[in-house]
C-alpha cells in the first residue's frame, strides 16, 4: 500500500509547475494541503514567483492550499506583458480556470491588487474572500505617480548597490532599513529553480498599465460584496496610503488595517503580526 506523502508547506521547496491556456504558458507553484478553496497570490509590480515572503506564504500553506503564479511575460511565464490591468485580469482568470478552480480566495499586493479588483468586477462569484494590500482603486488620486517613484528608486538602488525594494517598500529610518534588509535576505532562502528577474521593457509595460489604471475613470467597488481586508503601512510612498483608506470607504463592509510605522511593504515588515491575522481572515 502506497503511503501518501505529506503536503509541502515550505515555499522554498515548492516545485515549479506550468499550465498552458490560450497560447500562454503560466509558471506557478503550489503548496499546502490540496482541497477546498485555494488561496491564489497576485504578485506586485516587477515581481516573479521568488518575490513572495516565505514567512507569509508558509503561514497560509500550513492551513490552506496556496497557489502563486507569474504574470504573462514575466519570470517563467511565456507571452508578453499585457498593456492594461484589465488584460492582466483576463490572464489571471484564464490561469485560474485552467487549473480547474471556479472559486478562490485572493491575496493581492500593489499591482496585484489592481488586477484582483478588475478580476472580481469582471467575474462576480469567483472570489470568496479578498485581501488588498498596498494598493488603490482605479482612478485613485496620485496613483499614476508610481512610474516616476519606481524609476527614481530603481536608480537609487543602482547607485547604492541595493535592491530597489529596500527604498520602495520600507521607510528609511533605522527600523525600516533593518526590516528591508531582513526581507531581502528571506527572499534568498530558496536556492534552486529560481525565476529570472523581470526585463526592463516588461517593467516599463507594467508601469504604463498601472499609470493608465490610475488615470482611468473609477470603478464601482460597491459591487464587491465578499469579505475584504484592506491593509497597508501608514507611510506608503509607492501607492499612497490614503488610497487604502479610499478603498476601504468604497468597498462595503471591508476591514482596514494600517501599520503606523511602515510603508508599501508593511505586510513583510510586520509579518509576525500580520501572518496570523491573514490566516484568521482567510479561514478554512
Buried (B, 14 or more C-beta within 10 A) or exposed (E): EEEEEEBBBBBBEBEBBEBEBEEBBBBBBBBBBEEEBBBBBBBBBBBBBBBBBBBBBBBBBBBBBBBBBBBBBBBBBBBEBBEBBBBBBBBBBBBBBBBEBEEBBBBBBBBBBBBBBBBBBEBEEBBBBBBBBBBBBBBBEEBBBBBEBBBBBBEBBEEEEBBBBBBBBBBBEEEBBEBBEBBBEBBEBBEEEBBEBBEEEBBBBBBBBBBBBBEBEEBEBEEBEBBBBBBBBBBBBBBBBBBBBBBBEBBEEBBBBBBEBBBBBBBBBBBEEBBEBBBEBBEE
